[in-house]
């Protein structure tokens, strides 16, 4: 039986890691919830966000926290391009997303993921890189927590909170939510569905790339072209756990997954704890298919 101090430490680190897991999944949740499209290329944009933070630090000396807004701005532009390049032609004029449209966008985003990951491999090589940023630590009793991870957790929760406020308290945010629920009714209200869908998609990409920048704090030597293959499945599990389209569901799902992994490794090891965390998806799908926050 692990010591109480070990369990509390693992729980604390699980909570911090869960926050950054939540924000990298939040971008996927936004796109899934708004455009009803499963973005298979999600992982490569997390990777691009991490590389964006790396290069900003390498050439300008900017730390990952300050890199996140820059990555977010780049993500907005990429999201608009992604919508009009891969989604608009298939989705325009549709009152709902049919199975054929889902398959077309699924194949398109899968091809995009292969292209970007192989291009990144060619440009940046398979070598692992990282950002040597450590603002110190804080001691709370026997707990010693890295300030970088704490700052990232706060920033992650703030991002999720700001998107929630935007979607629930602003006219454009309410228009995006209306589009996700009933496209014909949105048009009857005089809302341009193309503009709303493009903004919602761009917001999802913006959050995804900002999340990639924040994730780099946890990867001091772990940024590489293939990292999306790990964090894309994590994001999908988190979205399903919290419920697609539910903004705070990202946080609930991220923390749940990370805590199971971090606390579980004290009992059964990291590999088995990770497997158990992913297996939790099965009962969720069977008994609560709409997620924990139904």
C-alpha positions as CSV (number, residue, x, y, z in Angstrom):
1,X,0.0,0.0,0.0
2,X,1.6,3.3,-1.1
3,X,2.2,5.9,1.7
4,X,-0.4,8.6,2.2
5,X,2.1,11.3,1.1
6,X,2.6,9.5,-2.2
7,X,-1.1,9.2,-2.9
8,X,-1.7,12.9,-2.1
9,X,1.2,13.9,-4.3
10,X,0.0,11.8,-7.2
11,X,-3.5,13.2,-6.7
12,X,-2.2,16.8,-6.8
13,X,-0.1,16.2,-9.9
14,X,-3.1,14.4,-11.5
15,X,-5.3,17.5,-10.9
16,X,-2.6,19.8,-12.5
17,X,-2.1,17.4,-15.4
18,X,-5.8,17.0,-15.8
19,X,-6.2,20.7,-16.4
20,X,-3.8,20.8,-19.3
21,X,-5.4,17.5,-20.7
22,X,-8.7,19.3,-20.5
23,X,-7.6,22.3,-22.5
24,X,-6.0,20.3,-25.3
25,X,-9.3,18.3,-25.6
26,X,-11.4,21.5,-25.3
27,X,-10.6,22.5,-28.9
28,X,-11.8,19.2,-30.2
29,X,-14.9,19.5,-28.0
30,X,-15.7,22.9,-29.5
31,X,-15.4,21.7,-33.1
32,X,-17.3,18.5,-32.4
33,X,-20.0,20.4,-30.5
34,X,-20.4,23.2,-33.1
35,X,-19.8,21.7,-36.5
36,X,-20.7,18.1,-35.5
37,X,-17.4,17.0,-37.2
38,X,-14.9,14.6,-35.6
39,X,-11.5,16.2,-36.5
40,X,-9.1,13.3,-36.9
41,X,-6.3,15.8,-37.4
42,X,-6.7,17.2,-33.9
43,X,-3.5,15.6,-32.7
44,X,-1.3,17.3,-35.3
45,X,-2.6,20.7,-34.3
46,X,-1.7,20.0,-30.7
47,X,1.8,19.2,-32.0
48,X,1.9,22.4,-34.0
49,X,1.0,24.4,-30.9
50,X,3.8,22.8,-29.0
51,X,6.3,23.5,-31.8
52,X,5.0,27.1,-32.0
53,X,5.9,27.5,-28.3
54,X,9.3,25.8,-28.8
55,X,10.3,28.1,-31.7
56,X,9.0,31.2,-30.0
57,X,11.2,30.3,-27.0
58,X,14.2,29.4,-29.2
59,X,14.3,32.5,-31.2
60,X,12.5,35.1,-29.0
61,X,13.0,33.7,-25.5
62,X,9.2,33.7,-24.9
63,X,8.0,31.3,-22.2
64,X,5.2,28.8,-23.0
65,X,2.6,30.9,-21.1
66,X,3.2,33.9,-23.2
67,X,3.4,31.7,-26.3
68,X,-0.1,30.5,-25.8
69,X,-1.9,33.7,-26.9
70,X,0.4,33.8,-30.0
71,X,-0.5,30.2,-30.8
72,X,-4.2,31.0,-30.2
73,X,-4.1,33.8,-32.8
74,X,-2.4,31.6,-35.3
75,X,-5.0,28.9,-34.6
76,X,-7.8,31.3,-35.4
77,X,-6.4,31.9,-38.9
78,X,-5.7,28.2,-39.4
79,X,-9.2,27.3,-38.2
80,X,-10.8,29.6,-40.8
81,X,-8.7,28.1,-43.5
82,X,-9.5,24.6,-42.3
83,X,-13.3,25.3,-42.4
84,X,-13.3,26.8,-45.9
85,X,-10.8,24.3,-47.2
86,X,-12.2,21.1,-45.8
87,X,-15.7,21.6,-44.3
88,X,-17.5,24.4,-46.1
89,X,-18.0,22.7,-49.5
90,X,-19.5,19.6,-47.8
91,X,-21.5,21.3,-45.1
92,X,-23.0,24.4,-47.0
93,X,-26.7,24.2,-47.5
94,X,-27.1,21.2,-45.2
95,X,-29.8,21.3,-42.6
96,X,-28.0,18.5,-40.6
97,X,-24.8,16.5,-40.9
98,X,-25.6,13.3,-42.8
99,X,-23.5,10.1,-42.6
100,X,-22.0,10.8,-46.1
101,X,-20.8,14.3,-44.9
102,X,-19.3,12.7,-41.8
103,X,-17.4,10.2,-43.9
104,X,-16.1,12.8,-46.3
105,X,-14.8,15.1,-43.6
106,X,-13.4,12.1,-41.6
107,X,-11.3,11.0,-44.7
108,X,-10.3,14.6,-45.4
109,X,-9.1,15.3,-41.9
110,X,-7.3,11.9,-41.8
111,X,-5.4,12.8,-45.0
112,X,-4.6,16.2,-43.6
113,X,-3.2,14.6,-40.4
114,X,-0.9,12.3,-42.5
115,X,0.3,15.2,-44.6
116,X,1.1,17.5,-41.7
117,X,2.7,14.9,-39.5
118,X,5.0,13.7,-42.4
119,X,5.8,17.3,-43.4
120,X,6.8,18.0,-39.8
121,X,8.9,14.9,-39.7
122,X,10.7,16.1,-42.8
123,X,11.2,19.7,-41.6
124,X,12.0,19.1,-37.9
125,X,13.3,15.4,-37.9
126,X,12.2,12.8,-35.4
127,X,14.5,14.3,-32.7
128,X,12.8,15.2,-29.4
129,X,13.1,18.8,-28.3
130,X,11.8,20.9,-25.4
131,X,11.6,24.2,-23.6
132,X,14.0,24.6,-20.6
133,X,11.5,26.8,-18.6
134,X,11.2,26.3,-14.8
135,X,9.9,29.2,-12.7
136,X,10.6,27.3,-9.5
137,X,8.3,25.5,-7.2
138,X,6.0,26.1,-4.2
139,X,5.9,24.0,-1.0
140,X,2.6,23.2,0.7
141,X,3.4,21.0,3.7
142,X,5.1,17.9,2.3
143,X,3.8,18.8,-1.2
144,X,6.3,20.5,-3.6
145,X,4.5,21.6,-6.7
146,X,6.2,23.1,-9.8
147,X,5.0,26.6,-10.4
148,X,5.1,26.1,-14.2
149,X,2.5,23.3,-13.9
150,X,0.4,25.4,-11.5
151,X,0.4,28.4,-13.9
152,X,-0.6,26.1,-16.8
153,X,-3.4,24.7,-14.8
154,X,-4.8,28.2,-14.0
155,X,-4.4,29.3,-17.6
156,X,-6.2,26.1,-18.8
157,X,-9.2,26.6,-16.5
158,X,-9.3,30.3,-17.5
159,X,-9.4,29.4,-21.2
160,X,-12.3,27.0,-20.6
161,X,-14.1,29.6,-18.5
162,X,-13.6,32.3,-21.1
163,X,-15.0,30.1,-23.9
164,X,-18.0,29.2,-21.7
165,X,-18.6,32.9,-21.1
166,X,-18.3,33.7,-24.8
167,X,-20.7,31.0,-25.8
168,X,-23.3,31.7,-23.1
169,X,-23.1,35.5,-22.7
170,X,-22.5,37.0,-26.1
171,X,-24.7,37.3,-29.2
172,X,-22.2,35.5,-31.4
173,X,-21.7,32.8,-28.9
174,X,-25.4,32.2,-28.6
175,X,-25.6,32.1,-32.4
176,X,-22.9,29.4,-32.5
177,X,-24.8,27.4,-29.9
178,X,-28.0,27.8,-31.9
179,X,-26.3,26.7,-35.1
180,X,-25.1,23.5,-33.3
181,X,-28.6,22.7,-32.2
182,X,-30.8,23.7,-35.2
183,X,-29.4,25.0,-38.4
184,X,-32.7,25.9,-40.2
185,X,-33.9,27.8,-37.1
186,X,-30.6,29.7,-37.0
187,X,-31.2,30.8,-40.6
188,X,-34.8,31.9,-39.8
189,X,-33.3,34.2,-37.2
190,X,-31.2,35.9,-39.8
191,X,-27.9,34.3,-38.7
192,X,-25.4,33.5,-41.4
193,X,-24.6,29.8,-40.8
194,X,-21.4,29.8,-42.8
195,X,-20.0,32.7,-40.7
196,X,-21.1,31.1,-37.4
197,X,-19.7,27.7,-38.3
198,X,-16.4,29.2,-39.4
199,X,-16.0,31.2,-36.2
200,X,-16.8,28.2,-34.1
201,X,-14.3,26.0,-35.9
202,X,-11.7,28.8,-35.7
203,X,-12.3,29.0,-32.0
204,X,-11.7,25.3,-31.6
205,X,-8.4,25.5,-33.4
206,X,-7.3,28.5,-31.4
207,X,-7.9,26.7,-28.2
208,X,-6.2,23.5,-29.5
209,X,-3.0,25.3,-30.4
210,X,-2.9,27.3,-27.2
211,X,-3.3,24.0,-25.4
212,X,-0.4,22.6,-27.3
213,X,1.8,25.5,-26.1
214,X,0.7,25.0,-22.5
215,X,1.3,21.2,-22.8
216,X,4.9,21.9,-23.7
217,X,5.5,22.9,-20.0
218,X,4.9,19.2,-19.2
219,X,7.2,18.1,-22.0
220,X,10.7,19.5,-21.3
221,X,12.2,17.0,-23.8
222,X,9.1,15.5,-25.3
223,X,8.1,17.7,-28.3
224,X,8.3,15.7,-31.5
225,X,6.4,15.3,-34.8
226,X,4.7,12.1,-33.6
227,X,3.3,13.4,-30.3
228,X,-0.2,14.0,-31.8
229,X,-0.6,10.2,-32.0
230,X,-0.6,10.1,-28.2
231,X,-2.6,13.2,-27.4
232,X,-5.4,12.8,-30.0
233,X,-6.7,9.6,-28.4
234,X,-6.5,11.2,-24.9
235,X,-8.5,14.2,-26.2
236,X,-11.2,11.9,-27.7
237,X,-11.5,10.0,-24.5
238,X,-11.8,13.2,-22.5
239,X,-14.5,14.6,-24.8
240,X,-16.6,11.4,-24.5
241,X,-16.1,11.3,-20.7
242,X,-17.3,14.9,-20.3
243,X,-19.9,14.8,-23.0
244,X,-19.5,16.3,-26.6
245,X,-20.4,19.9,-26.7
246,X,-20.4,20.4,-22.9
247,X,-17.8,23.1,-22.2
248,X,-17.1,22.2,-18.5
249,X,-17.2,18.5,-19.6
250,X,-13.7,19.0,-20.9
251,X,-12.4,19.8,-17.5
252,X,-14.3,17.0,-15.8
253,X,-13.1,14.5,-18.3
254,X,-9.5,15.7,-18.3
255,X,-9.2,15.7,-14.5
256,X,-10.9,12.3,-14.3
257,X,-8.5,10.7,-16.8
258,X,-5.3,12.3,-15.3
259,X,-6.2,11.4,-11.7
260,X,-6.9,7.8,-12.6
261,X,-3.5,7.6,-14.3
262,X,-1.5,9.4,-11.7
263,X,-3.1,7.8,-8.6
264,X,-3.4,4.4,-10.3
265,X,0.3,4.2,-11.1
266,X,1.1,4.1,-7.4
267,X,-0.7,0.8,-7.2
268,X,-0.3,-0.9,-10.6
269,X,2.3,1.0,-12.6
270,X,2.0,3.6,-15.3
271,X,1.2,1.3,-18.2
272,X,-1.6,-0.6,-16.5
273,X,-3.0,2.6,-14.9
274,X,-3.2,4.2,-18.4
275,X,-4.9,1.1,-19.7
276,X,-7.5,1.2,-16.9
277,X,-8.1,4.9,-17.5
278,X,-8.9,4.3,-21.1
279,X,-11.1,1.3,-20.2
280,X,-13.3,3.6,-18.2
281,X,-14.6,4.8,-21.5
282,X,-16.5,1.5,-22.0
283,X,-19.0,1.8,-19.1
284,X,-19.4,5.5,-20.0
285,X,-20.4,4.6,-23.5
286,X,-22.7,1.8,-22.3
287,X,-24.5,3.6,-19.5
288,X,-24.0,7.3,-20.0
289,X,-23.3,7.8,-23.7
290,X,-23.9,11.6,-23.4
291,X,-21.0,11.8,-20.9
292,X,-20.6,12.3,-17.2
293,X,-22.2,15.7,-17.3
294,X,-25.5,14.6,-18.9
